[in-house]
Amino acid sequence: MNRFSLFDKVIIITGASSGLGKACAIECAVMGAKLVLLGRDVDRLNETLAEINKLPESSASDSLIYSVDLLNDLDELANIIDDAVSKLGKVDGFIHAAGVEKTLPVSSLKSSDYETIFKVNTVSGFELAKIASKKKYVSDKASFVFISSITAVIGRVGVVAYAASKGALVSGSKSMALELAAKNIRVNCICPGTILTPMMVKYLESISEEEQEKRKEGFPLGLGETVDVANAAIFLLSDASKWITGQNLVVDGGYTAR
């Protein structure tokens, strides 16, 4: 028996149109999950689904996509989950991978910047957890995974709002884990270091080699790949982690070990 299998499990993934969310979707499909993919851009969601459809191991024919703006359309989440459950069955877990970042010194941040970043990075994830944890929607022994960041546990210049929103995921998920344990729902965070998403690759290509090296320094195992985070998420969603809750799994190539 493969304890890491997600076969026939219904997994919701936010931010599934790109980056970490897309990687998580593809790798969860490889492990046999039925997917509910959320993102703003329906065309890019279809691209994710098309890649999944090419995987012989996946349950892609049972997967669904929904276009939703987590900044402005949080009220749509309840309808989405209700529709998905009616079609695929109860929710076995989710990955909240959607996120936005704004790099600015604290002196330049506006209150609206904090509100936007917190609403997408934190509030939408907690709202999803509130809805998905309802008895009529959640299966027995479900697992919720929030994608945070190492900026939740270390300092970095220029990301005060982003770091605060990711830190809130870590602290909030601990309290949520205690509260939802009575329903056999596990709640955990993953804190990735610098990951080579398409956006990060594009950024690295735009700066000098010296600046690239400065960005890479401190990571003993080098910069991470999206699959590294996806595999950690699969572990936390699977039965292999059935006695783990309220934890923050740092996936950073050794950066915070210094």
N, C-alpha and C positions, 0 to 999 in steps of 0.2 A: 504494500500500500504506500502510495506516494503522499506523504504528509504535506508536501508543498503544492500539491495540485489544487487548482481552483475550478476543477471540472464541474460544470453545471451551476456554479455560483453566480449570482447576479451582482455585478459590481458597477457602481456609479463612479464616473471619473469627470471632474470638472477641469476645464482648461485642456480638453482632449484634442484640440485642433492644432497644437504645436508644442514644441519643447518637451518638458518633463511629462506633461499630461499625455501627449501623443505617445511617447515611449512607454509609459505605464499601460496605456491602452493596448498597444501591440504586444507587449510582453504578457499581460494578463490574458489576452486572447490565445497566445501560445500555450498558456497553462490551462486552457479550457473554459475560461469564464464567459458568461453572457454579459454583454456590456451595454451600459447606458451612458452615452458620450455627450457631454455638455460643452458648449463653447459659443462664442459670439458669431463666428464666421461659418455659415453652413457649408460653403464650398470647401473650406479647409477641413471641416468635420467629415465631409464626404471623401476627401483625400485620405484621411486617416482610416476610414472604413474600407476604402479601396485597397489599401495596403494590408489590412487585416484579412480581407477576402482572399488574398493571395496565399495566405498561410493554411496549409493543409490541416494543421493541428487545431485551428480555431473553431469557435462556435459563432462565427461572424454572422451567419444567416439569422441568428436569434438576437443580434445586437441592434440597438436603436440610437438615433442621433436626435438631439434637440438643440436648437439655437436659442440661447438665453444670454442676456446682458446682466451679469451679476452686480453691476453697479446700479442699474436702474430698474431691473425687473425681478427683484427678489420674490415678489408675490407670485411669480410664475412657477417657482420651485415646487409648490404643493401640487399643482396641476400636473407638472411633469412627472413627479414621482408616482402620483396616482395612476397616470396613464401607463407608465413603465411597468408598474407592479401588475396592473391588469393584463398586460401582454406577456411579461416574462416570469412573473412570480415575485415573491417577497425578496427584499434587499438583504444580501449577505454581507455587504460591505461597501465602502466608498473610499476614494482617494480625492482629497481636495488639493488639486495641483494648480488651480487657477491663481494668478497673482500678478500684481503690477508693482513697479518700482520707479521711484523718482530720486535721482541723485542731485541733491542741493544742500548747501550749508544750512544749518538751522536758522540762521538769520534771514534766509530767503523763503523758508517754508511758510505757506499760508494755512489757515485753519481748514480751508477746503481741500488742501493737499492731504492732510491727515485724514479727513473724512473719507475721501476717495480711496486712499490706500487701505484704511482699516475696513471699509465696507467690502471691498473685493477680497482682500487677503484673509480677513478674520471673520467679520460678521456673516458673510455669505456661507462660509464653512460651518459656522455654528448653527446658522439657520437650517442648513441642509441636515445637520445632525439632529436637530429638534424634530424635523419632519420625518426623516428616515427611521428614527427610533420609536415612532408610534407603533403600537401593537399590531395595527392592521397592515403595516407596511414592512416591518422588520422580521427576519427569520430568527430562529434560535441560534445563539452563538455567533452573532454578527461582529464585524470588526471595522472600525472607523480609523482612517489614516489621514493625518494632516501633514502636508509638505511645508515645513518651516524653513529655516536657514541658519547657518552658523552665526549669522549676525544677531541671532536671538541670544547667543551666549558669549559673544566676543564683540568688541567695539570695532567700528570701521567708519572712517570719516565720510560724511556726506549722505548717510543713509538713516538718519534718525527716525523718520516716519516709518520707513520700510522695516527697520530693525525692531521698532516698537510693535508693529503689527505682527511680526513673526514671533516675537517674544510672548505676545498675548496668546498665540496659538499653543505654545508650549505650556504656559501656566494654566490656561483655560482647559486644555485637554486633560490635565491631571485631575482637576475637580470634576470634569465630565466623566472621566474614567470611574471615579468613585461612585458617582451618582447612577451611572448606567450599568454598573456591575450587577445590580439587582435584576436586570433584564438579560444578563449574560452577554452584554455588549462590551467589547474591548475597545479602548481608545488610546491611540499612540501617535507620536509625532516622528517625523524624519527631518533631520537638519543637514541638508547637503552643503558641501563647500562649493567652490567654483566648478560648474559643470559645463561641458562643451556642447551647449545647445546651439542651434543654428544662429541665434541672436548673439551668443557669446563669441562664436567663431567669427562672425562678421565684425564684431567689435575688435577682437584681437588683430584681425587683418587690417584694421584702420589705424592702428597705432604703431609706433616704432618698435624695433626688436628689443631695444632697451626697456621700453615700457612693458612689453610682453613678458620679458624675463622677471621684471619686478612683480607683475601680477602672478606669475607662476611660483615665485619663491615662497617658501613656507609649506609647500605641499610635498612631503617626502615621497609620495607615490605618484606625483604629477597631478594634472588636472583630471577631474572625473568625467565619465561619459554618462549619458542619460540612462543607459541600461543599468548602471550601478545603483541608481536611485530606484529604478523600476523593480529590480530584484529584491531590494530591501522592502519595498512596499508589498511585493508578493509574499515574502516571508511573514510580514505582519498581518496580512489578510488570510493566510493559510492556517490550517490546523497545527502546523509545526510551531506556532507561537501561541498556542491556546492558553498558556499561563502567563502571558505578558500583557500588562495593561498599565496605563498611566506613565509610560516611559518615553524618553526622547532619544531616538537612535541617531547618532551623529555619523554621517557618511561623508568624510572629508579628506580621505587620503592621508590622514595623520596631521592635518593642519592644527587642530586644537590640542594635540598631544604635546605641543611645545611648552 
